Amino acid sequence: MLIFVVLAACGSSSDTCSQSEVEVHYLGGGPLDGTIDCAPIPASCGANGSCADNACIRDMYALCDSRYIGVGCSDTFQPVIISCNP
């Protein structure tokens, strides 16, 4: 969880994702560890992702590869960051 707190405090760490995308971080080991993917914001989130909206966060966590689960969300700065662990 320390990594999530650091990400939340710093905002986006990638210049590759636009503000209209979700930044998906793979952490905690596994084959995708350290990878950052960009994905479109799910329709349930509207124009901006919200970590406070249950339907939105559920759909953003679903962006994690099937070998991972969503464990953290930061919407302090755009793009929204989702953290995925194996």
Summary of the structure (lengths in Angstrom):
residues: 86
radius of gyration: 11.4
end to end distance: 13.5
largest distance: 31.6
contacts: 260
relative contact order: 0.29
helix: 23%
strand: 27%
